[in-house]
Amino acid sequence: MKILHITPSLNPAMGGVAEAVKSFISISEQKSVSNEVVTLDPPGVDYLKSNITPFHSLGPSYGFLNHTKQLIPWLTENITRFDAVIINGLWGFHSYAVWKAVHKLKKRGSENKLPSIFVMPHGMLDPYFQRAKERRFKALRNILYWAIVERDVINDADGLLFTTETELLLARETFKSYKPKKEYNVGYGINNPPEYNQDMKLAFNQSCEGLGNQPYLLFLGRIDLKKGVDLLIKTYLKLLEAAKVTNTQLPKLVVAGPGLDTNFAEKIWLEVKKYPELKNEIYFPGMLSGGSKWGAFYGCEAFVLPSHQENFGIAVVEAMACGKPVLISNQVNIWHEISNGGAGIVEDDNLIGTENMLKQWLSLTTDEKLKMGERATESFKKHFMLDKAVSNMITVIQDTINERLSKLSS
């Protein structure tokens, strides 16, 4: 089976979608699946140089839709080489381009040669994105794009691939004309993390100067309003003030990830700068990768994510795989598994919930924290091993291909 993955970017700074594509490929190729990737990244960028899978960088792309004139001609010429196409993510030119190329070939009488088309929304059909006050302009843009393009992309596809049952159910709430042919919860996860070694600790310490061997809580993700970073900072400040009164010591807070150059991050910086004493309490090392990222996970007391919307939460699962408890909001779509498995603490995505979450963690004994970390590892192995999700995905794709071929031959 040969699969073509369409994605706007493989830039690791873009987060989940790029990671999902690379992770699927790494395991599926061990299962005799051949993959190619079309990305709208410009040729020659550093993060593509280490990619061993055949890829085609057709960028640069332009505008908020990431338009590139090369994509439709390339797809029209090459798409029939594949058994299946997976469109990763929505709200961009890349999804329309696949739909347009398919319809062009149908008009030419090439329907029998076409691959099965799948869409993997990666949470982009979540109603949060249409309801959040700070996204009013983007929500209006999505309504327009849905009516003109994305509705047909979704409803004409052979199937939609979701990472959780919650994501699947939420997608049904967003647009009334949402009528996909098939919906599949294939699951998701990660590979086993690399085993801990001292080089990881050294790499992290170099990235986070001044922290040393002090205990810390870890946030790792894009510095963005959606992630609840403002809730975390405000809550930590409040608890720090209370700790001074009682003369107790809080673990430090490490807020790692890309996005420090945004307007939102600037507001966070201004808030923190009001308190000079926080210089040695909160650390902003920027984006971490490789050994420094794994060193951050293995070295933390717990992982914290009070997000307002999280389709899956790769970083949450990475922390669990490293044996770390996770303190998350109930807007992270895998919170049921975490709560049921006793792998962390789950609260509402507001100031009260974030404060309750951190207070509960701080009230635990050392033994209780260690046991919660053990349960996190167990929950990871039970629910979030990527091999199982990839097998599910391959089965869904192969069954759909077989069903389609059977109808064409009858």
C-alpha positions in Angstrom: 0.0 0.0 0.0 1.3 3.4 -1.0 0.1 6.5 0.9 0.5 10.2 0.1 0.4 12.6 3.0 -0.5 16.3 2.3 0.5 18.7 5.0 1.1 22.5 5.0 4.4 22.1 6.9 6.8 19.7 8.5 8.2 22.4 10.7 8.5 21.0 14.2 7.6 24.4 15.6 4.2 24.0 14.1 3.5 21.2 16.7 1.1 18.3 16.4 0.3 17.9 12.7 3.9 17.7 11.6 4.8 15.3 14.4 1.7 13.1 13.6 2.8 12.7 10.0 6.4 11.8 10.8 5.3 9.4 13.6 2.8 7.6 11.4 5.4 7.2 8.7 8.1 5.9 11.1 5.9 3.0 12.2 3.8 2.3 9.1 7.0 1.7 7.0 7.8 -1.1 9.4 4.5 -2.6 8.3 5.2 -2.6 4.6 3.5 0.7 3.9 5.2 3.0 1.5 4.8 6.8 2.1 5.5 10.1 0.4 4.9 13.6 1.7 3.8 16.8 0.0 4.5 19.8 2.0 4.2 23.5 1.3 7.5 24.3 3.0 10.1 26.0 0.8 12.8 23.7 -0.5 16.0 23.5 1.4 14.8 24.4 4.9 16.9 22.8 7.7 14.1 20.7 9.2 13.5 18.8 5.9 17.2 17.8 5.5 17.0 14.9 8.0 13.8 13.6 6.5 14.4 10.1 5.0 11.0 9.6 3.6 10.5 10.8 0.0 9.0 14.3 0.2 8.1 17.0 -2.2 8.4 20.6 -0.9 6.2 22.7 -3.2 6.5 26.0 -1.3 6.9 28.7 -0.5 3.2 29.3 0.1 1.5 32.6 0.5 -1.3 34.2 2.5 -3.4 32.9 5.4 -4.5 29.9 3.2 -0.9 28.9 2.3 -1.5 29.1 -1.4 1.0 27.7 -3.9 0.4 27.4 -7.6 2.4 24.2 -7.9 0.2 22.0 -5.8 -2.8 21.3 -8.0 -0.7 20.5 -11.1 1.6 18.2 -9.1 -1.4 16.4 -7.6 -3.1 16.1 -11.0 0.1 14.5 -12.4 1.0 12.2 -9.5 -2.1 11.4 -7.3 -2.9 8.2 -9.3 0.4 6.7 -8.2 -1.0 6.2 -4.7 -3.6 3.9 -3.1 -4.6 6.5 -0.5 -4.2 10.2 0.3 -4.4 11.6 3.8 -5.1 15.4 4.0 -3.6 16.5 7.3 -5.4 19.5 8.8 -8.0 21.9 7.4 -8.6 25.6 6.6 -5.9 25.9 4.0 -5.3 25.6 0.3 -3.9 22.1 0.6 -7.2 20.5 1.3 -8.9 22.3 -1.6 -6.1 21.4 -3.9 -6.7 17.6 -3.3 -10.4 18.0 -3.9 -9.8 20.0 -7.1 -7.3 17.6 -8.5 -9.6 14.6 -7.8 -12.5 16.3 -9.6 -10.3 17.3 -12.6 -9.3 13.6 -13.0 -12.9 12.4 -12.7 -13.9 14.7 -15.5 -11.1 13.1 -17.6 -12.6 9.7 -16.9 -9.8 8.6 -14.6 -12.0 7.7 -11.6 -11.0 4.1 -11.6 -7.3 5.1 -11.1 -8.0 7.5 -8.2 -6.9 6.7 -4.6 -9.1 6.7 -1.6 -9.2 10.1 0.1 -9.0 10.6 3.9 -9.1 13.7 6.0 -7.4 13.8 9.4 -8.6 17.1 11.0 -6.2 17.0 14.0 -8.8 18.8 16.1 -9.5 21.5 13.6 -13.3 20.8 13.5 -13.5 21.4 17.3 -16.4 23.9 18.0 -14.0 25.8 20.3 -12.4 27.4 17.3 -15.8 28.9 16.3 -16.9 29.9 19.8 -13.8 31.4 21.4 -14.1 35.2 21.7 -10.6 35.9 20.7 -11.1 34.0 17.4 -14.0 36.0 16.0 -12.3 37.0 12.7 -11.0 33.5 12.1 -14.3 32.0 13.0 -16.0 34.2 10.3 -13.3 33.2 7.9 -13.9 29.5 8.6 -17.6 29.9 8.1 -17.0 31.4 4.6 -14.3 28.8 3.7 -16.5 26.0 5.0 -19.4 27.1 2.7 -17.2 27.5 -0.4 -14.6 24.7 0.0 -14.1 22.7 3.2 -17.7 21.3 3.4 -17.2 19.5 0.0 -13.7 18.4 1.1 -15.1 16.8 4.2 -18.3 15.4 2.7 -16.7 14.0 -0.4 -13.8 12.2 1.3 -14.0 8.5 1.7 -13.5 8.8 5.5 -12.4 11.1 8.4 -9.7 9.9 10.8 -10.0 11.1 14.4 -7.5 10.6 17.3 -10.1 10.3 20.1 -13.8 9.5 20.4 -14.2 13.0 22.0 -12.7 14.7 18.9 -15.1 12.7 16.7 -18.2 13.7 18.7 -17.2 17.3 19.0 -16.7 17.6 15.2 -20.4 16.9 14.7 -21.4 20.1 16.6 -19.5 22.7 14.6 -21.3 23.0 11.2 -24.8 21.9 10.4 -23.9 20.7 6.8 -21.3 18.4 8.2 -22.2 15.0 6.6 -19.1 12.8 6.1 -19.4 9.4 4.5 -17.5 7.6 7.3 -16.0 8.6 10.7 -13.2 6.5 12.3 -11.7 6.9 15.8 -8.3 5.4 15.0 -6.6 6.6 18.2 -3.2 8.2 18.5 0.0 8.1 20.6 3.7 8.2 20.5 6.7 5.8 20.3 8.5 4.8 23.4 10.7 7.7 24.5 14.4 7.3 24.5 15.8 6.0 27.8 17.0 8.6 30.2 20.7 9.5 30.2 22.9 12.2 31.8 23.4 14.0 28.4 19.7 14.8 28.4 20.0 16.5 31.8 23.0 18.4 30.7 21.3 19.5 27.5 18.2 20.8 29.4 20.3 22.6 32.0 22.2 24.4 29.2 18.8 25.4 27.7 17.4 26.5 31.0 20.3 28.4 32.7 20.1 29.0 36.4 17.6 26.2 37.2 20.3 23.7 38.2 19.0 20.8 40.2 16.0 22.6 41.7 12.6 20.8 41.5 10.2 22.2 38.9 6.8 21.9 37.2 6.9 21.8 33.4 4.7 23.4 30.8 5.9 22.5 27.3 4.0 23.7 24.3 3.3 26.8 22.2 3.1 30.0 24.3 -0.5 30.7 23.3 -3.7 31.8 24.9 -5.4 28.6 23.9 -2.9 26.6 26.0 -3.9 28.5 29.2 -0.4 29.8 29.8 -1.9 33.0 31.4 -3.9 30.9 33.8 -0.8 29.0 34.8 1.3 32.2 35.4 -1.4 34.0 37.4 -2.1 30.9 39.5 1.6 30.3 40.2 2.0 34.0 41.2 -0.8 33.6 43.7 0.5 30.4 45.2 4.0 32.0 45.4 2.6 34.8 47.5 0.9 32.4 49.8 4.1 30.3 50.1 6.0 33.4 51.3 3.4 33.9 54.1 3.8 30.3 55.2 7.5 30.2 54.6 7.2 27.2 52.3 9.1 26.4 49.1 7.3 25.9 45.7 8.8 24.0 42.9 10.1 26.3 40.1 8.0 26.7 37.0 9.5 26.1 33.5 7.4 27.4 30.6 9.0 26.0 27.5 8.0 26.2 23.9 7.9 28.4 20.7 5.9 31.6 20.5 7.9 33.9 22.8 7.9 36.5 20.0 4.1 36.9 19.9 1.9 39.7 21.3 0.4 37.2 23.8 3.9 36.2 25.1 4.8 39.9 25.4 1.8 40.4 27.7 3.0 37.4 29.8 6.5 38.9 30.0 5.1 42.3 31.1 3.1 40.5 33.9 6.2 38.6 35.1 8.5 41.7 35.0 6.2 43.4 37.5 7.8 41.0 40.1 11.6 41.1 39.9 11.8 38.3 42.5 10.3 36.0 39.9 13.6 35.9 37.9 14.6 32.8 39.9 11.2 31.3 40.1 9.8 31.1 36.5 12.0 30.1 33.5 11.3 30.6 29.8 13.9 28.5 27.9 12.1 28.8 24.5 11.5 25.8 22.3 13.2 22.5 23.4 13.9 19.6 21.2 15.9 16.4 21.2 17.9 15.7 24.4 16.9 19.0 26.0 13.2 18.2 25.6 13.5 14.7 27.0 15.7 16.1 29.8 13.0 18.5 30.7 10.4 15.7 30.8 12.5 13.3 32.8 13.6 15.9 35.3 10.3 17.6 36.2 8.0 16.7 39.1 4.9 16.9 36.9 3.7 18.2 33.6 1.1 21.1 33.6 -1.4 22.0 30.8 -4.5 24.0 31.7 -5.5 24.2 28.0 -8.8 25.6 26.7 -8.7 23.1 23.8 -6.4 20.2 23.1 -7.3 17.7 20.4 -5.0 15.0 21.9 -2.0 16.5 23.7 1.2 14.9 22.5 3.3 16.6 25.2 0.9 15.2 27.8 1.5 11.7 26.6 5.3 12.2 26.3 5.3 13.2 30.0 3.4 10.1 30.9 5.7 7.9 28.9 8.6 9.4 31.0 6.7 8.4 34.2 5.5 11.9 35.1 2.0 12.7 36.4 0.1 15.2 34.3 -2.0 18.2 35.7 -4.4 19.1 32.9 -7.7 20.7 32.2 -10.8 18.8 31.2 -10.6 20.4 27.7 -7.7 18.0 26.8 -9.5 15.3 24.9 -7.7 12.4 26.6 -8.6 13.5 30.1 -11.0 10.6 30.7 -8.3 8.0 30.3 -5.9 10.0 32.5 -8.5 10.5 35.3 -9.7 6.9 35.2 -6.2 5.7 35.3 -5.2 7.9 38.2 -2.3 9.2 36.1 -2.8 12.9 37.0 -5.1 15.6 38.2 -7.9 17.0 36.0 -9.8 20.3 36.6 -11.7 23.1 34.8 -9.9 25.4 32.4 -10.2 28.5 34.5 -8.4 30.2 37.3 -10.2 28.3 40.0 -9.6 25.0 38.3 -6.0 25.7 37.7 -5.5 26.8 41.3 -7.3 23.6 42.6 -5.1 21.5 40.3 -1.8 22.9 41.6 -2.9 22.9 45.2 -3.9 19.3 45.0 -0.5 18.4 43.6 1.3 20.3 46.2 -0.7 18.6 49.0 0.4 15.1 47.9 3.1 13.3 49.8 6.3 12.2 48.0 5.1 8.6 48.0 1.7 9.6 46.5 3.5 11.6 43.7 5.7 8.6 42.9 2.7 6.3 42.7 0.9 8.7 40.4 3.9 8.7 38.2 3.9 4.9 38.0 0.2 5.0 37.1 1.0 7.5 34.3 3.4 5.0 32.8 0.8 2.3 33.0 -1.8 4.5 31.4 0.5 5.4 28.6 1.2 1.7 27.8 -2.4 0.9 28.0 -3.9 3.7 25.8 -1.3 5.7 24.0 1.2 3.4 22.2 1.5 4.7 18.7 1.9 1.2 17.2 -1.7 0.3 18.0 -3.1 3.6 16.5 -1.1 3.1 13.3 -2.3 -0.4 12.9 -5.9 0.8 13.3 -5.3 3.5 10.7 -3.8 1.0 8.2 -6.7 -1.4 8.7 -9.3 1.4 8.1 -7.4 2.6 5.0 -7.0 -0.9 3.5 -10.6 -1.9 4.2 -11.8 1.3 2.5 -9.6 0.7 -0.5 -10.9 -2.8 -0.8 -14.5 -1.7 -0.5 -14.0 0.9 -3.2 -12.3 -1.5 -5.6 -15.0 -4.0 -5.0 -17.7 -1.4 -6.0 -15.7 -0.3 -9.1 -15.4 -3.9 -10.3 -19.0 -4.9 -9.8 
